[in-house]
Amino acid sequence: GGDAGGNGFIQKDNIAEMVGLPPSTVILSLLEILQNPKSCFDDMEKAVSDVMLEGYSAQHLMGALLTEIIEFDQKTLSDLHKAEIAIKIAEVDKNLIDGADELLQLLMVCSLILRCFKNAQ
């Protein structure tokens, strides 16, 4: 019954992308840059700009980033840093609702995440 034949499966990422959510590969590659000890502000800025050019909303990106960040252990990122990032995302979310520029707001969040990872090393 109900089998469409062939490999008619829809991957979780495909569904996410159809509704405008960034696929996990996008989030993980952005996080990789944010975590890399050699990354500087320019690297982060280019990565964020590239992701925004792909058309994902800053709110979806921040939500996905936060979901990943919360999963890190204490050695990778302290609870204090996680809280700081969550608070910044909440502030930026409010700014976006008030009509602030998506790219600038996402850059503010990502520069904080970059700084938190650098402080954690």
C-alpha positions in Angstrom: 0.0 0.0 0.0 0.9 3.7 -0.2 4.4 3.2 -1.7 5.1 5.6 -4.5 7.8 3.3 -5.8 11.4 4.2 -6.4 13.1 6.3 -3.7 10.2 8.6 -3.0 11.5 9.7 0.3 11.7 13.3 1.2 14.7 14.2 3.3 14.2 16.3 6.5 16.5 19.0 5.0 14.5 19.1 1.8 11.3 19.9 3.7 13.1 22.5 5.8 14.5 24.1 2.7 11.0 24.1 1.0 9.6 26.2 3.8 12.7 28.6 3.8 14.5 27.1 6.8 18.3 26.8 6.3 19.5 23.2 5.9 21.8 21.8 8.7 24.8 21.9 6.3 24.5 25.7 6.1 24.3 26.1 9.9 27.1 23.6 10.5 29.5 25.3 8.0 28.7 28.7 9.5 29.4 27.3 13.0 32.6 25.8 11.8 33.8 29.2 10.8 32.7 30.8 14.1 34.5 28.0 16.0 37.7 28.1 14.0 40.5 29.7 16.1 42.0 31.2 12.9 38.7 32.9 11.9 38.6 36.7 12.1 35.8 39.1 11.7 36.2 39.3 7.9 35.9 35.5 7.6 32.7 35.6 9.7 31.3 38.6 7.8 31.9 36.8 4.4 30.2 33.6 5.7 27.2 35.5 7.0 26.8 37.5 3.8 27.0 34.4 1.7 24.3 32.7 3.8 22.1 35.7 3.6 22.6 35.9 -0.2 21.1 32.4 -0.4 17.9 33.9 0.8 17.5 32.5 4.3 15.9 34.7 6.9 18.1 35.9 9.8 15.5 34.8 12.3 15.5 31.2 11.0 19.3 31.2 10.9 19.6 32.5 14.5 17.1 29.9 15.7 19.0 27.1 14.1 22.4 28.5 15.4 21.0 28.7 18.9 19.7 25.1 18.7 23.2 23.9 17.8 25.0 26.1 20.3 22.8 24.9 23.2 24.1 21.4 22.5 27.8 22.2 23.0 29.4 20.9 26.2 30.8 23.2 28.8 34.4 22.7 27.5 33.4 24.0 24.1 31.2 26.8 25.3 30.3 27.8 28.8 26.7 28.2 30.0 27.4 31.9 30.6 28.4 32.3 26.9 25.3 30.4 25.8 23.1 32.6 27.9 24.9 35.7 26.5 24.2 34.5 23.0 20.6 33.6 23.7 20.0 37.1 25.2 21.7 38.8 22.1 19.5 36.7 19.8 16.4 37.8 21.7 17.4 41.5 21.4 18.1 41.1 17.7 14.8 39.3 17.2 13.0 42.3 18.6 15.1 44.6 16.4 14.1 42.6 13.4 10.4 42.8 14.3 11.0 46.6 14.5 12.3 46.6 11.0 16.1 46.5 11.5 18.5 45.3 8.8 18.7 41.5 8.7 22.4 41.3 7.7 23.6 43.8 10.3 21.6 42.0 13.1 22.9 38.6 12.1 26.4 40.0 12.0 26.0 41.3 15.6 24.9 37.8 16.7 27.7 36.0 14.8 30.4 38.4 16.0 29.3 37.7 19.6 29.4 33.9 18.9 32.8 34.3 17.3 34.1 36.2 20.4 32.6 33.7 22.8 34.4 30.8 21.1 37.7 32.8 21.1 37.3 33.5 24.8 36.5 29.8 25.4 39.9 28.6 23.9 
